Amino acid sequence: MASPSRYLIGIDLGTTNSAVAYVDTVDAADPAGSSGIHIFNVAQLTGPGEVRAEPLLPSFLYFPTADELESGAVNLPWEEQPFSIAGVMARDQGALVPGRQVSSAKSWLCQGAVDRTADILPREAEPPEPMVSPVEASARYLAHLRNAWNYAMAADDDVDPQRLFENQDIVLTVPASFDEEARELTVDAARQAGLQNLTLLEEPLAAFYAWVAVHQHALSEQLRDGDLVLICDIGGGTSDFSLVRAHVNGSNVEFERTAIGEHLLLGGENLDLALARRVEHKLDAKLSLRQRHALRVACSAAKERLLGDKAIDNLPINILGGGRSVVGQMLSSELSRDEVVELLTDGFLPLTARDDMPARTRAAGLREIGLPYASDPAITKHLAAFLRHAAVAIGAGKKSPLPGNSVMPMARPDAILFNGGFCIPAIARERIAEATAQWFGAGDDWRPKILRNQVMSSAVAIGAAYYGRVRRGAGLRVKAGSARTYYIGMRSEHGIKAVCVLPSGTNEG
């Protein structure tokens, strides 16, 4: 039997950014923080010929041109003249040449309407430009993480196999709403990247494990017996909702997941698209595909700065024109903080009634990059629908109706743990908490308790690494069970019958 690996690695393979965290089971004398979990800084190209290690790897691929390859501008420490590069330069350089950039590969992994093993990305590419499948793109991100780790951690002349990335126990996260096929394709991508000792973990649970890792010695002070924790995980491409119940007995705390949301392809990318449409309207010009792509990237960067720094009121938005004269054809506009906040709160996080469910008519602009995004951009409506369905699933209806109100019951969360890039701005978290309080407040001052991971951008990777340690017998496990019920079709003389082989809620093992 092989000996346990030295490192326990957690990977967040994100739509917009990917991250790696790890536990060193040998050298624990100087742990990074009380949880003993380290963030791995990923070496990547940040500009032509410039390699720097960053805590996040932007989930973008860029296919270099022949001139870029010949000049050595895209050489990596572990590979010269690579077929593709990933990371900061891939994101920034690809924004100028959308036909050579892959983005949102993770969102494509769960689209059953397309062949996810076929070379369909970039969607803007035209032969003979290179193309890859969503599975291969995901494998290339993972291969970059593997190569960056081995370059930093196992690049000695006498390589110790115990330090190689591919020889570690790895926990790879996926959206809770991924179906079995999307999960299997994620595993296929990992196998292509040479990763064998692999365990999948749902992203909302990973975010919760990251919070547990920090508060594991004071959990009974944070939560009461019976409390429901809503994990609100809104990233670049997906929104995931889960409910976890706390069981507190003195200083002993146990957790059990009680509800999980449906697949929701809705997140920060949609806000970027909406902002780009608004700026395009102000430009009053017909933009090419390349210009729209560049505009969306520029609006995304401006959004992050405007929401992250209240001292900034406006930012310029500039994109190259369609003519040969670069300076003369520059198209310029601006984006204000008020515009971003208005679109965020009114369009994506409106304060709605508890019985206001998502609309079925698809909003304009949501399919601009080819993905079948959620029909209604109002995330708060989708959250209300989740809490309604959860009430039925867990019998929480007695706790939620307002006095004298006969509307459908909703499961009331006692606390909310926020995660994902969409929730990093304080205004997004405050708006979701306000909407939840409005549904259940009954006129008093009740509000859910707010839980927060200190580093949201890396929390899923941190939680995955912590779960790796849980699997070794240390730490606190969440009783997750199966999120779905599984059946086998059996043919008989009376037709086909469905036989349940794994009921929803069945625990691991």
Secondary structure, DSSP 8 states (H G I E B T S, - for coil): -----SEEEEEEE-SSEEEEEEEESS--SS-STTTT-EE--EEEEEETTEEEEES-EES-EE---HHHHHHTTT-BTTBSS-S-EESHHHHHHHHH-GGGEE--HHHHHT-TTS-TTS--BSTT--TTS--B-HHHHHHHHHHHHHHHHHHHHS-SSS--GGG-GGGSEEEEEE-TT--HHHHHHHHHHHHHTT--SEEEEEHHHHHHHHHHHHHTTSHHHH--TT-EEEEEEE-SS-EEEEEEEEEEETTEEEEEEEEE------SHHHHHHHHHHHHHHHHTS---HHHHHHHHHHHHHHHHHHHH-TT--EEEEEE--SSS-TTTT-EEEEEEHHHHHHIIIIIIS----TT----SS--TTTTTTS----S---HHHHHHHHHHHHHHHHT-GGGS--TT--S------SEEEEESGGG-SHHHHHHHHHHHHHHH-TTS----EEEE-S-HHHHHHHHHHHHHHHTTT-S--EE---SS-EEEEEEETTEEEEEEEE-TT----
